[in-house]
Amino acid sequence: MAEDKKKLRSHEWFGKKDKMGFIYRSWMRNQGIPDHAFDGRPIIGICNTWSEYTPCNAHFREIAEHVKRGVLEAGGYPFEFPVMSLGETLLKPTAMLFRNLASMDAEESIRGNPMDGVVLLAGCDKTTPSILMGAASVDIPSIVVSGGPMLNGKYKGKDIGSGTDVWRFTDDVRAGRITQEEYYFAESCMSRSRGHCMTMGTASTMASMVEALGMGLPHNAAIPAVDARRKVLAHMAGSRIVNMVKEDVKVSDILTRKAFENAIVVNAAIGGSTNAIVHLLAIAGRVGVELNLDDFDKLGHDIPLLLNLMPSGKFLMEDFYYAGGLPAIIRELGDLIHQDALTVNGKTIGENTKEAPCYDREVIAPLDKPIKERSGIAVLKGNLAEDGAVIKPSAATPKLMSHRGKAVVFENIEDYHARIDDPELDIDENSIMVLKEVGPRGYPGMPEVGNMGLPKKLLEKGVDDIVRISDGRMSGTAFGTVILHVSPESAIGGTLALVENGDNIVVDVEARKLHLEVSDEVLAERKAKWKAVNLGYERGYTQLYIQHVQQSHLGADFDFLRGKSGSEVKRDSH
């Protein structure tokens, strides 16, 4: 066996000539695997988040087959394995509760099995960050293949977008503007092909982050799931991972500080989801890159919006791909991007995008004529959010970006559902809705409920947005003047827990201010009377989560998972 082949991780399993080598090879042979699979060639794992309970990822068996073709073509040998799949649309109480668990599944599966490199198949919102977090903690050569967005929804001759138009249709049916039958009809019109959300929701955002970080091949973000070019990309990723193993290009070589800064800038330019914040912070924590909440404001807030895509704009992901995809955005950003950042194909991000064309300026705007002058995430601080809160200005109502109003408080999500349509609810268009107990610990899991639906009586008056504040998240497909990720959260006694009905709150996005107009003395009195809610979880993973999850401004990862353990496994199994 050649000397370079002995350096492969898989040699520690398949290259042994003793009892352990016999065991490792022999049981694999019952799948019909030939001798040459064990001759020292790179062994490639395919980490598959396929599940019929995760509709966005339900086509991944086919994607995996195309990855395998690429691996075999390049002289490697592929082994597919499953990890926990997180379906945003079905999994209760929230997929975010299990992101860290899925990352542990991916990490231990990658570390504990004979693989020299891994292809990560991801699509639905939390599958992307979870398996990337896991792979980062092992730090072997890795590449991400996203599943791709659905085709544009089509409803009564118009394009409709997943998620974004769900919120609009729901408000319309509650306000009596459409019938229940029209509401049902829109369901099949919206989700008409395989793939994840075709708006710039969290799935599309994280696929874009993969490409912006350099962890995916060019055009990973936008090729529609049903387009044959998605299969070609999977094939090429399978081929490339074999060469990454030979070149020893690890996750830590790609995920540098420059890569994360690029991702923050790109997220702003595309009007990406606020959820990217907690995921990028968590991923950075796994590779030891210093990244904090203020970086998103400092690096991203003044970036112009270049992509005219829902919920910040008009078009959808299918249109984005035809217009030139993410490479066109990155090229347009020019010197705002670290052009020398390395990517998984062995080239820099600048080399990958220097010739990237734009075919439709209505979809992708030039830097000197953007859709909006400023687009990125704004980080607000004050006595109501000492460690920060976030808002997405590109999806908010401009006149509400500086606002003072009286709080209408919901103590938890059940309280919200019970009272939101009560005709006696004391609320008007100047009020500020406040939702407690939906942070990482409080729910638990930090669900996407921050974009609270407005009271029916306001919708009937034609009001379509008011300021909303919570310690939870919102779907990347959502819109409105919604302040999220308030930290510290209410469940651990943050100031949000002390807000009462009628308190005045000042929001000033330009000044980065979120202030509760209650004196320190009164807040101290309220804090002395405050008691944490008993969530009733006494065992299992949820109890572990409550005990170890960090606050949202740190990425909501587990405290014991920050950093990496590497790829070495010192002991055999028998």
Secondary structure as UniProt FT lines:
FT   HELIX           4..7
FT   TURN            9..10
FT   HELIX           11..14
FT   HELIX           19..29
FT   TURN            30..32
FT   HELIX           35..38
FT   STRAND          43..48
FT   TURN            52..53
FT   HELIX           55..57
FT   TURN            58..59
FT   HELIX           60..73
FT   TURN            74..75
FT   STRAND          77..82
FT   TURN            88..90
FT   HELIX           95..98
FT   HELIX           99..112
FT   STRAND          117..122
FT   TURN            125..126
FT   HELIX           127..138
FT   STRAND          142..146
FT   STRAND          153..155
FT   TURN            156..157
FT   STRAND          158..160
FT   TURN            162..163
FT   HELIX           164..175
FT   HELIX           180..190
FT   HELIX           202..213
FT   TURN            218..222
FT   TURN            225..226
FT   HELIX           228..247
FT   HELIX           251..254
FT   HELIX           257..269
FT   TURN            270..271
FT   HELIX           275..287
FT   HELIX           293..300
FT   TURN            301..302
FT   TURN            310..312
FT   HELIX           317..323
FT   HELIX           325..333
FT   HELIX           334..336
FT   TURN            339..340
FT   TURN            344..345
FT   HELIX           349..353
FT   TURN            354..355
FT   TURN            361..363
FT   TURN            367..368
FT   STRAND          378..382
FT   TURN            383..384
FT   STRAND          385..391
FT   HELIX           393..395
FT   HELIX           398..400
FT   STRAND          402..410
FT   HELIX           413..419
FT   TURN            420..421
FT   TURN            423..424
FT   TURN            429..430
FT   STRAND          432..435
FT   TURN            440..444
FT   HELIX           456..460
FT   TURN            461..462
FT   STRAND          467..470
FT   TURN            476..477
FT   STRAND          482..487
FT   HELIX           490..492
FT   HELIX           495..498
FT   TURN            501..502
FT   STRAND          504..508
FT   TURN            509..512
FT   STRAND          513..516
FT   HELIX           520..529
FT   HELIX           540..548
FT   HELIX           552..554
FT   HELIX           559..561
//
